[in-house]
Each structure stands twice: as structure tokens, then as C-alpha cells.
């Protein structure tokens, strides 16, 4: 019997049963703009299939369970033998299985591969963010391993496989493998040249080394292999470290503890030790560790942009959905002018992040095909995008949560999980200061990077006077190099905003481009979301962001 006082009314229904790709207009239109026409139909159908799965109740429940039941470290078996294994909830394995089957660990073998994967990563990460860590690192390990062709010949087919095969076994007996990373040490942090882990050559095994040391952060410790940095006789060097050696014996890989983190609860982040019997193979030349691993870092930084864009999109979708179904003060929240302003402002931020991600993914495809211009653009735009998009993620998640009121502060809404995830990508692969300094490094050492950037934003020249003025402002900022390091964040922010503005002016509807340029470039803005200028086409912007569930 249901009591009348417990009747549930005026609550938004669950946001399930929709296609996260097709119903994200900014994503689906942007993808169509960049994809190779010969594979457009196939790629779109593939992404819609993933989008429908991501929008379904079953996948949403996997994401909830994987976070409600975080991984558990088992250092020893019942007999006292050291095993160093991490156990995951079955839902985590289901998420990983679908991610790998969807090709999210492989962008290297298909036309428009980087673009297709980036769009898929944005879609699937909306279900759950934590398992995206090993997915991202497996994908990005491929270009780094190509510095060692003999290792790449063995490992690349496994890392790009569509088969998820967990468990510690020799790679030769598996249909698919995952890769992790171990760079950070407690005394160095982002300053990897301060690392103290030692690598000593094995005299009777060319290219093999014994490692001794400690890694403060090692992501996804149940992966099959790891790219790690260690000090060899010739200097800091990159190595491939397998969990299980070719003969079947386990490598010495001691998982000392799992980190207790603010968010990202489904993913195991570990502190590990190599006790002097750890065997690894050199990737590239001794002393060239940073150049060898930089390809992996660049790819994972782009995934930081994708992951943050995913959190933003899901947060905005939830906020718009709630406002469309919740009534207050005499009508639906979505019809209230002030709420509509907030939702429109959030939608602008999400659409700008998505547009920038897709442009950079398309540039990565072109660079891989040999375009020097696109390679130069990526060198400057990736750290700028990583800086800005990941910085904007947390305020977007927090404001979207507030749109749900008290319901948003309750775990069942899913919004607290989005908020906890939101700061991660601004830290992973180098925090804000590291990205801003990398932007300066690109400007100082690679003149072609600035030329490529100016050519890109110049495609929108004359289309909006506020964008034109912002481009001139960037050039003025660059003309005064005194104290430039202290102003690096300011410059990086401007570069990212100008690039986003140019993309929206060229490709987005007029109401979106106009509101973005007015509020982000033209000086007509407030310091909180919901302060778009009078005259902005709020209804059209919000309608464009509506997920249209059910």
C-alpha cells in the first residue's frame, strides 16, 4: 500500500534510453565535419551503437557499481606467497571489455582513427571515468613503443586488439594486452629528471636491464606491461616492464599500496617498488627517456581533454534534463529566464570543449599522415587545450550539480561522482603550470607552432570583431616577453579561448558563436555561469544541448 504522503511527484525521470552520440548535437555535427568521407557512414553507425549502449540503464549501472565497489589489493595468497594482485568488481571488467571492443585502445590502424577514437572516448567516458585510465595509456603506449621496433612487433598487435583479456599471464599466450605507466617518483613529481630508479644492463641479454627503485604513482597495476623511466648508465631512459616474463614467471613488481583518492574510485592507482630483480627492456637509446615517452604523454594529454569534455557534457545533459522535468514557481525550470541563462552558459562551455577536442583529434590524424602544419598546431594547441578545458571542467560540474539543487548533492543523482572526477584531468599528465610552461617552450623552440596556430585561427578572420580583437591581443601579449613565465597562464588561457572562438565562429550556429564571443572574448561577461549578456539566444542554445531522452 502506498501512502498519499509518499507519492513521488515533480521529480525528473532517469536520463536513460538514449544515444549519447546522436543526441549530442555538438559532437555528432563536429564529427561529421572532420571524418573521412569514405568511412563516415560506418564510423557514425559504430559511434551510435556505442552511444546507445552508454545511454542504457545496464551500462549506467556498471559505472555506479564499479565506483561503489573500488579495487582491492591482495599482496599475498593464503599461504603467504607474494602475489601483488588487484581485484576489481565485475562491472569494471564489463566496462573495460566494451571499451576495448569499441576500439578505444586503437586509433592507429583505421582512417580517421584518432578522430573516431576521440569521439568514442568522449561518449563512453560519460558512463564511467576511472577505467578510462588504462584505456588511454594502452592506446598511447603504441607510438612510444615504435621507438623500439622489435618490441613494437610483439606488443603493438596485443595493445591494439579488440579483445579484453585480464589476468597475469605471459603476453605470448594472450589475445589482447593493456599497458600502464610509471613515471612519477616521490622526490620528483613532474620533474622526472630527478628520478632515482636505477637501471643496470644485463650483460648476457642485449637491451635488457634490471630495475631498482620506487614509483609514487603507477597507474592501473594489473596491466600487462608498463612504460617506466629509470636512470641508466647513459642517463634517464624509457623501459618496457612486463608484469609476467616470457617464461611465465612473474616479474618483481611489488604493489605496496593503493592510493585513496578524491575520485576516480574504480581505477587502481598504486605505489610500487622494483626490488632489483625487476627485468625490463629498453625503449629507444639510453639517455633519451623523455623524447621516447613524449609521444605517450602527448596522446594522454589529448585524452585529458576528451575526459574533461565528457564530464562537462554529461553534467550539462543532466542539468538540462532535470530543468526540463522539474517545475518551480509556477512552471518548468527550463523556462525561467535566469535558469535558462545558466544552462546556456554551461552549454557553451561544453560545446567549445567538444569542438576543440575534435579539431585536435583530426589534426592528429593529419599529422600521422605526414602534415607538418598539423603537427606544429598540435605542439602548441594540445598543452593549451589540456590546460584550459580541464580547468573549466570543475566549475561546470559544480554549477550543473547546483541546477539539481539538493537532489544533485545526493550520491544517487550521479552528480557527486562527476564533481569528484572533474579535477583529475587538470592534474594527470602535468598540472596547469606544467602545461603553461610547455606552451612557452613550444613558442620558444618551435616557431612553426605559432605560425600554424595563427593560420588556424586566421581562417575565421573578419567573421567576428571580438575574435579579431582577441587575436590581436594574443600577439600583443607575445610582443612583451619580460616576465612572460609569470604570465604564462594568462597567455595559455587566451590561446585556448581564441582557438575555441575561431572554431565556433566557423562551424557552430550563429547564436552559439555570438554568445561565446560576447562572453569569453568580448568583455561582456560576469564571473559566474549564468551571466550571458542581454540579447543572447538562450532558448536556442539550451535546446541544442538538450539530450532528448526517452
C-alpha positions as CSV (number, residue, x, y, z in Angstrom):
1,X,0.0,0.0,0.0
2,X,1.3,3.4,-1.0
3,X,0.5,6.3,1.4
4,X,-0.5,9.5,-0.2
5,X,2.2,11.4,1.7
6,X,4.8,9.3,0.0
7,X,3.7,9.8,-3.6
8,X,6.7,10.9,-5.7
9,X,5.9,13.9,-7.8
10,X,7.8,16.7,-9.6
11,X,10.9,14.6,-9.9
12,X,12.9,14.2,-13.2
13,X,12.9,10.7,-14.6
14,X,16.2,8.9,-15.0
15,X,18.3,10.1,-18.0
16,X,18.5,6.7,-19.8
17,X,17.4,5.1,-23.0
18,X,19.0,7.5,-25.5
19,X,22.0,7.6,-27.9
20,X,24.8,9.7,-26.3
21,X,26.4,10.2,-29.6
22,X,23.5,11.1,-31.9
23,X,21.8,13.2,-29.2
24,X,24.9,15.3,-28.6
25,X,24.5,17.7,-31.5
26,X,27.9,19.4,-30.9
27,X,29.6,16.0,-31.0
28,X,27.7,14.4,-33.9
29,X,27.9,17.6,-36.1
30,X,31.5,18.1,-35.3
31,X,32.4,14.5,-36.0
32,X,30.7,14.7,-39.4
33,X,32.6,17.9,-40.2
34,X,36.0,16.2,-39.7
35,X,35.6,12.5,-40.6
36,X,37.0,10.9,-43.7
37,X,34.0,10.8,-46.1
38,X,34.8,7.3,-47.2
39,X,34.3,5.9,-43.7
40,X,31.7,8.4,-42.4
41,X,28.7,6.1,-42.5
42,X,30.5,3.2,-41.0
43,X,32.1,5.3,-38.2
44,X,28.8,7.1,-37.4
45,X,26.9,3.8,-37.1
46,X,29.7,2.5,-34.9
47,X,29.6,5.5,-32.6
48,X,25.8,5.4,-32.4
49,X,25.9,1.8,-31.3
50,X,28.3,2.8,-28.6
51,X,26.2,5.8,-27.7
52,X,23.1,3.7,-27.3
53,X,24.9,1.3,-25.0
54,X,26.3,4.2,-23.0
55,X,22.8,5.7,-22.6
56,X,21.3,2.5,-21.4
57,X,20.4,1.5,-17.9
58,X,22.7,-1.5,-17.9
59,X,25.9,0.4,-18.7
60,X,24.9,3.2,-16.2
61,X,24.6,0.6,-13.5
62,X,28.1,-0.8,-14.4
63,X,29.5,2.6,-13.8
64,X,27.8,3.0,-10.5
65,X,28.8,-0.4,-9.2
66,X,32.4,0.0,-10.3
67,X,32.7,3.1,-8.2
68,X,30.7,1.8,-5.3
69,X,33.0,-1.3,-5.1
70,X,36.5,0.0,-5.6
71,X,39.5,-2.3,-6.3
72,X,41.1,-4.2,-3.5
73,X,44.8,-5.0,-3.2
74,X,45.9,-8.6,-2.4
75,X,49.6,-8.6,-1.6
76,X,49.8,-12.3,-0.5
77,X,47.9,-15.5,-1.1
78,X,46.6,-17.7,1.7
79,X,50.0,-19.4,2.1
80,X,52.0,-16.2,2.5
81,X,53.3,-16.1,-1.1
82,X,53.6,-12.6,-2.5
83,X,51.2,-12.2,-5.4
84,X,50.6,-8.4,-5.7
85,X,47.2,-8.6,-7.4
86,X,44.4,-6.1,-7.5
87,X,40.8,-7.4,-7.6
88,X,38.1,-5.5,-9.4
89,X,34.3,-5.6,-9.3
90,X,32.8,-7.5,-12.3
91,X,31.3,-4.2,-13.5
92,X,34.7,-2.8,-14.0
93,X,35.6,-5.7,-16.3
94,X,32.4,-5.2,-18.3
95,X,33.3,-1.5,-18.8
96,X,36.8,-2.5,-19.9
97,X,35.5,-5.2,-22.2
98,X,33.2,-2.8,-24.0
99,X,35.8,-0.1,-24.3
100,X,38.4,-2.4,-25.8
101,X,35.8,-4.0,-28.2
102,X,34.8,-0.5,-29.3
103,X,38.4,0.2,-30.4
104,X,39.2,2.8,-27.7
105,X,42.7,1.3,-27.3
106,X,43.4,1.5,-31.1
107,X,43.5,4.6,-33.2
108,X,46.4,3.6,-35.3
109,X,45.0,1.2,-38.0
110,X,41.9,2.9,-39.4
111,X,41.2,6.0,-41.5
112,X,40.2,8.9,-39.2
113,X,41.3,6.7,-36.4
114,X,42.3,9.4,-33.9
115,X,39.0,11.3,-34.5
116,X,36.9,8.1,-34.3
117,X,38.5,7.1,-31.1
118,X,38.3,10.5,-29.5
119,X,34.6,10.7,-30.2
120,X,34.1,7.2,-28.8
121,X,36.2,8.0,-25.7
122,X,34.1,11.1,-25.1
123,X,30.9,9.0,-25.4
124,X,32.0,6.0,-23.3
125,X,33.7,8.1,-20.6
126,X,30.3,9.6,-19.7
127,X,29.4,6.2,-18.3
128,X,32.4,6.0,-16.0
129,X,35.7,7.8,-16.0
130,X,38.1,5.6,-13.9
131,X,38.5,2.8,-16.3
132,X,39.5,5.3,-19.0
133,X,42.9,5.5,-17.4
134,X,44.2,2.0,-18.6
135,X,42.3,2.5,-21.9
136,X,44.1,5.8,-22.5
137,X,47.5,4.5,-21.6
138,X,47.2,1.4,-23.7
139,X,46.2,3.5,-26.7
140,X,49.0,6.0,-26.1
141,X,51.8,3.4,-25.5
142,X,51.8,2.4,-29.2
143,X,53.7,5.4,-30.6
144,X,56.2,5.3,-27.8
145,X,57.0,1.6,-28.4
146,X,57.6,2.3,-32.0
147,X,61.0,3.7,-30.9
148,X,61.9,0.0,-30.3
149,X,60.7,-1.8,-33.4
150,X,61.5,-5.3,-32.1
151,X,59.3,-4.6,-29.0
152,X,56.6,-3.0,-31.1
153,X,56.3,-6.0,-33.3
154,X,55.4,-8.1,-30.3
155,X,53.3,-5.7,-28.3
156,X,51.5,-3.5,-30.8
157,X,49.1,-6.2,-32.1
158,X,48.2,-7.0,-28.4
159,X,47.7,-3.4,-27.4
160,X,45.5,-2.6,-30.4
161,X,43.5,-5.8,-30.1
162,X,39.7,-5.6,-29.7
163,X,39.9,-8.4,-27.1
164,X,40.0,-7.7,-23.4
165,X,41.8,-10.5,-21.6
166,X,42.5,-9.7,-17.9
167,X,44.8,-11.8,-15.7
168,X,48.6,-12.1,-15.2
169,X,49.8,-14.4,-17.9
170,X,52.7,-14.3,-20.5
171,X,51.8,-11.8,-23.3
172,X,52.5,-14.5,-25.9
173,X,49.5,-16.5,-24.6
174,X,47.0,-13.6,-24.6
175,X,44.7,-12.3,-27.4
176,X,45.0,-8.7,-26.0
177,X,47.0,-6.8,-23.5
178,X,46.9,-3.5,-21.6
179,X,49.7,-1.0,-20.9
180,X,50.2,1.3,-17.9
181,X,52.8,3.9,-17.0
182,X,55.2,4.5,-14.1
183,X,57.0,7.9,-14.3
184,X,56.2,9.8,-11.0
185,X,58.5,9.4,-8.0
186,X,58.1,10.9,-4.6
187,X,61.1,13.2,-4.8
188,X,60.4,14.4,-8.4
189,X,56.8,14.7,-9.3
190,X,56.6,16.3,-12.7
191,X,60.4,16.8,-12.6
192,X,61.1,13.3,-14.0
193,X,64.8,14.1,-14.5
194,X,65.1,13.9,-10.7
195,X,64.0,10.3,-10.7
196,X,66.3,7.9,-8.8
197,X,65.1,4.5,-10.0
198,X,68.2,2.7,-11.4
199,X,68.6,0.6,-14.5
200,X,71.6,-1.8,-14.8
201,X,72.2,-3.6,-18.1
202,X,72.1,-7.4,-18.1
203,X,75.4,-8.5,-19.6
204,X,74.1,-11.6,-21.4
205,X,70.8,-10.1,-22.7
206,X,71.2,-7.1,-25.0
207,X,68.5,-4.5,-24.4
208,X,67.5,-6.0,-21.0
209,X,68.0,-4.2,-17.7
210,X,67.4,-4.8,-14.0
211,X,65.5,-2.0,-12.3
212,X,65.7,-1.0,-8.7
213,X,63.5,1.8,-7.3
214,X,60.1,3.1,-6.3
215,X,57.3,4.7,-8.1
216,X,55.0,7.0,-6.2
217,X,52.2,6.7,-8.7
218,X,51.8,3.8,-11.0
219,X,48.5,3.7,-12.9
220,X,46.5,0.5,-13.3
221,X,48.9,-2.0,-11.8
222,X,47.2,-5.0,-13.3
223,X,48.2,-4.1,-16.8
224,X,50.4,-6.5,-18.7
225,X,53.2,-4.1,-19.2
226,X,54.3,-0.6,-18.2
227,X,56.4,2.2,-19.7
228,X,58.7,3.4,-17.0
229,X,61.6,5.9,-16.7
230,X,64.8,5.0,-14.9
231,X,68.4,6.2,-14.7
232,X,70.6,4.0,-16.9
233,X,74.4,4.5,-17.2
234,X,73.7,6.8,-20.1
235,X,71.1,8.9,-18.4
236,X,67.3,8.9,-18.0
237,X,65.9,6.1,-20.2
238,X,62.5,4.7,-21.1
239,X,61.8,1.0,-20.5
240,X,59.0,-1.6,-21.1
241,X,58.4,-3.5,-18.0
242,X,56.2,-6.6,-18.2
243,X,54.3,-8.0,-15.3
244,X,54.9,-11.6,-16.4
245,X,58.1,-12.6,-18.1
246,X,58.2,-14.7,-21.3
247,X,58.9,-17.9,-19.4
248,X,55.8,-17.5,-17.3
249,X,57.4,-16.3,-14.0
250,X,56.1,-13.1,-12.5
251,X,58.3,-10.1,-12.6
252,X,59.3,-8.5,-9.3
253,X,56.6,-5.8,-9.1
254,X,55.7,-5.1,-5.5
255,X,52.4,-3.2,-5.1
256,X,52.9,-1.5,-1.7
257,X,49.5,0.1,-1.5
258,X,46.6,1.6,-3.5
259,X,46.1,5.4,-3.2
260,X,42.9,6.6,-1.6
261,X,41.8,9.4,-4.0
262,X,39.3,12.1,-4.1
263,X,37.5,10.5,-7.0
264,X,38.3,8.0,-9.8
265,X,37.4,5.3,-7.3
266,X,37.1,2.5,-9.9
267,X,40.7,2.8,-11.0
268,X,43.6,1.4,-9.1
269,X,46.4,3.9,-8.6
270,X,49.3,2.2,-6.9
271,X,52.6,2.8,-5.2
272,X,55.1,0.2,-6.4
273,X,58.6,-1.0,-5.8
274,X,61.2,-2.7,-8.0
275,X,63.5,-4.7,-5.8
276,X,66.5,-5.2,-8.0
277,X,65.2,-8.3,-9.8
278,X,62.8,-6.5,-12.0
279,X,63.5,-7.1,-15.7
280,X,62.7,-4.5,-18.3
281,X,63.6,-3.8,-21.9
282,X,65.0,-0.5,-23.2
283,X,62.7,1.6,-25.5
284,X,65.0,3.9,-27.5
285,X,68.5,4.9,-26.7
286,X,70.0,5.4,-23.2
287,X,69.6,9.0,-22.0
288,X,66.6,9.6,-24.4
289,X,63.9,8.6,-22.0
290,X,61.9,11.8,-22.2
291,X,61.8,12.0,-26.0
292,X,60.9,8.3,-26.1
293,X,57.9,8.7,-23.8
294,X,56.8,12.1,-25.0
295,X,54.6,10.6,-27.7
296,X,52.7,8.7,-25.0
297,X,52.4,11.9,-22.9
298,X,51.0,13.9,-25.9
299,X,48.4,11.3,-26.6
300,X,47.3,11.0,-23.0
301,X,47.1,14.8,-22.7
302,X,44.6,14.8,-25.5
303,X,42.6,12.2,-23.7
304,X,42.6,14.5,-20.7
305,X,40.8,17.0,-22.9
306,X,38.4,14.2,-24.0
307,X,37.8,13.0,-20.5
308,X,37.0,16.5,-19.2
309,X,34.8,17.2,-22.2
310,X,32.9,14.0,-21.3
311,X,32.4,15.1,-17.7
312,X,31.2,18.5,-18.9
313,X,28.8,17.0,-21.5
314,X,27.2,14.6,-19.0
315,X,26.9,17.3,-16.3
316,X,25.2,19.7,-18.8
317,X,22.9,16.9,-20.1
318,X,21.8,16.0,-16.6
319,X,21.2,19.7,-15.7
320,X,19.2,20.4,-18.8
321,X,17.2,17.2,-18.4
322,X,16.4,18.0,-14.8
323,X,15.3,21.5,-15.6
324,X,13.1,20.3,-18.4
325,X,11.2,18.0,-16.0
326,X,11.2,19.9,-12.7
327,X,8.6,22.7,-12.0
328,X,9.0,25.5,-9.6
329,X,7.4,28.9,-9.0
330,X,4.6,28.1,-11.5
331,X,6.4,26.4,-14.4
332,X,9.2,24.3,-15.7
333,X,12.6,25.4,-14.5
334,X,13.9,25.4,-18.1
335,X,11.5,28.2,-18.9
336,X,12.8,30.5,-16.2
337,X,15.0,33.2,-17.7
338,X,17.7,33.0,-15.1
339,X,17.9,29.2,-15.1
340,X,18.0,29.3,-18.9
341,X,20.9,31.7,-18.8
342,X,22.8,29.3,-16.5
343,X,22.1,26.3,-18.7
344,X,23.0,28.2,-21.9
345,X,26.3,29.3,-20.4
346,X,27.1,25.8,-19.3
347,X,26.2,24.5,-22.8
348,X,28.6,27.0,-24.4
349,X,31.5,25.7,-22.3
350,X,30.7,22.1,-23.2
351,X,30.3,22.8,-26.9
352,X,33.5,24.7,-27.1
353,X,35.4,21.9,-25.3
354,X,33.9,19.3,-27.7
355,X,34.7,21.4,-30.8
356,X,38.3,21.9,-29.7
357,X,38.8,18.2,-28.9
358,X,37.5,17.1,-32.3
359,X,39.7,19.6,-34.2
360,X,42.8,18.4,-32.4
361,X,41.9,14.7,-33.0
362,X,41.5,15.5,-36.7
363,X,44.9,17.2,-36.6
364,X,46.4,14.1,-35.0
365,X,45.2,12.1,-38.0
366,X,46.6,14.6,-40.4
367,X,49.9,14.7,-38.6
368,X,50.2,10.9,-38.6
369,X,49.6,11.1,-42.4
370,X,52.6,13.5,-42.7
371,X,51.2,17.0,-42.3
372,X,53.9,19.2,-40.8
373,X,51.4,22.1,-40.4
374,X,49.1,20.0,-38.3
375,X,52.0,18.6,-36.2
376,X,53.1,22.2,-35.4
377,X,49.5,23.1,-34.5
378,X,49.3,20.1,-32.1
379,X,52.6,21.1,-30.4
380,X,51.1,24.3,-29.2
381,X,47.3,23.6,-29.1
382,X,47.4,20.3,-27.1
383,X,49.0,21.8,-23.9
384,X,46.9,24.9,-24.2
385,X,43.7,22.8,-24.6
386,X,44.7,20.5,-21.8
387,X,45.3,23.5,-19.6
388,X,42.0,25.3,-20.3
389,X,39.5,22.6,-20.9
390,X,40.5,20.6,-17.8
391,X,40.5,23.9,-15.7
392,X,36.9,24.6,-16.8
393,X,35.6,21.1,-16.0
394,X,35.3,21.6,-12.2
395,X,33.2,24.8,-12.3
396,X,31.0,23.3,-14.9
397,X,30.4,20.2,-12.9
398,X,29.8,22.2,-9.7
399,X,27.3,24.6,-11.4
400,X,25.4,21.7,-13.1
401,X,25.1,20.0,-9.8
402,X,23.6,23.1,-8.3
403,X,21.0,23.1,-11.0
404,X,19.6,19.9,-9.4
405,X,19.5,21.6,-6.0
406,X,19.6,19.2,-3.1
407,X,19.0,16.3,-5.4
408,X,22.3,17.0,-7.1
409,X,24.2,16.8,-3.8
410,X,22.9,13.2,-3.2
411,X,25.0,10.3,-4.5
412,X,22.1,8.7,-6.2
413,X,21.9,11.5,-8.8
414,X,25.4,10.7,-10.1
415,X,26.4,14.4,-9.9
416,X,28.8,14.0,-6.9
417,X,30.7,11.4,-8.8
418,X,31.1,13.8,-11.8
419,X,32.2,16.5,-9.4
420,X,34.8,14.3,-7.8
421,X,36.1,13.3,-11.2
422,X,36.3,16.8,-12.5
423,X,39.7,18.0,-11.1
424,X,41.6,14.8,-12.1
425,X,42.5,15.6,-15.7
426,X,43.9,19.0,-14.7
427,X,46.5,17.1,-12.6
428,X,47.1,14.0,-14.7
429,X,49.9,14.3,-17.2
430,X,51.1,17.6,-15.8
431,X,49.2,20.2,-13.8
432,X,48.3,23.7,-15.0
433,X,51.7,25.2,-14.5
434,X,53.4,22.4,-16.4
435,X,51.1,22.9,-19.4
436,X,51.5,26.7,-19.4
437,X,55.3,26.3,-19.3
438,X,55.1,23.7,-22.1
439,X,53.2,26.3,-24.2
440,X,56.1,28.7,-23.6
441,X,58.6,26.0,-24.6
442,X,56.7,25.4,-27.8
443,X,56.7,29.1,-28.7
444,X,60.4,29.4,-27.9
445,X,61.7,26.3,-29.6
446,X,59.3,25.6,-32.4
447,X,58.5,28.7,-34.4
448,X,56.3,26.7,-36.7
449,X,53.9,26.1,-33.9
450,X,52.8,29.8,-33.6
451,X,52.6,30.1,-37.3
452,X,50.3,27.1,-37.5
453,X,48.2,28.4,-34.7
454,X,47.8,31.8,-36.3
455,X,46.9,30.2,-39.6
456,X,44.3,28.1,-37.9
457,X,42.5,31.0,-36.1
458,X,43.1,33.2,-39.1
459,X,40.5,31.1,-41.0
460,X,37.9,32.9,-39.1
461,X,39.4,36.4,-39.7
462,X,36.8,39.1,-40.3
463,X,33.9,36.9,-39.2
464,X,33.6,38.4,-35.7
465,X,35.2,41.7,-34.5
466,X,35.6,40.4,-30.9
467,X,37.6,37.4,-32.2
468,X,39.7,39.6,-34.4
469,X,40.5,41.8,-31.4
470,X,41.3,38.8,-29.2
471,X,43.8,37.5,-31.8
472,X,45.5,40.9,-31.8
473,X,45.5,40.8,-28.0
474,X,47.4,37.5,-28.1
475,X,50.0,39.0,-30.5
476,X,50.4,42.0,-28.2
477,X,50.9,39.6,-25.2
478,X,53.6,37.8,-27.2
479,X,55.4,41.0,-28.1
480,X,56.3,41.7,-24.5
481,X,58.5,38.8,-23.3
482,X,59.5,40.4,-20.0
483,X,58.2,38.4,-17.1
484,X,56.5,36.0,-19.6
485,X,56.8,33.0,-17.3
486,X,54.7,34.7,-14.6
487,X,52.1,35.5,-17.3
488,X,52.1,32.0,-18.8
489,X,48.7,31.0,-17.5
490,X,47.1,34.2,-18.9
491,X,48.7,33.6,-22.3
492,X,47.7,30.0,-22.4
493,X,44.1,30.8,-21.5
494,X,43.9,33.3,-24.2
495,X,45.3,30.9,-26.8
496,X,42.7,28.3,-25.9
497,X,39.8,30.7,-25.9
498,X,40.8,32.2,-29.3
499,X,41.1,28.8,-30.8
500,X,37.7,27.8,-29.4
501,X,36.2,31.0,-30.6
502,X,37.5,30.6,-34.1
503,X,36.1,27.1,-34.3
504,X,32.7,28.1,-33.1
505,X,32.6,31.2,-35.4
506,X,33.4,29.0,-38.4
507,X,31.2,26.0,-37.6
508,X,28.6,26.5,-34.9
509,X,25.2,28.1,-35.2
510,X,25.3,31.9,-35.1
511,X,23.6,32.1,-31.7
512,X,26.3,29.8,-30.2
513,X,29.3,31.7,-31.8
514,X,27.9,35.1,-30.9
515,X,27.2,34.2,-27.2
516,X,30.7,32.7,-26.9
517,X,32.5,35.6,-28.4
518,X,30.5,38.1,-26.3
519,X,31.0,36.3,-23.0
520,X,34.5,34.8,-23.5
521,X,36.3,37.2,-25.9
522,X,34.3,40.5,-26.0
523,X,34.4,41.5,-22.4
524,X,30.7,41.3,-21.8
525,X,30.7,38.6,-19.1
526,X,30.3,38.0,-15.4
527,X,32.5,35.9,-13.1
528,X,29.9,33.1,-12.7
529,X,27.9,30.9,-15.0
530,X,24.6,32.4,-15.9
531,X,25.8,35.9,-16.7
532,X,25.5,35.8,-20.5
533,X,24.7,39.2,-22.0
534,X,21.3,40.5,-22.7
535,X,20.1,39.5,-26.2
536,X,21.9,36.1,-26.2
537,X,19.7,33.5,-27.9
538,X,19.3,31.5,-24.7
539,X,16.5,29.2,-25.7
540,X,18.2,28.1,-28.9
541,X,21.5,27.4,-27.1
542,X,19.8,25.3,-24.4
543,X,17.7,23.4,-26.9
544,X,20.8,22.5,-28.8
545,X,22.2,21.0,-25.6
546,X,19.1,19.0,-24.6
547,X,19.8,15.2,-24.6
548,X,16.2,14.4,-25.7
549,X,16.0,11.2,-23.6
550,X,13.1,8.8,-23.9
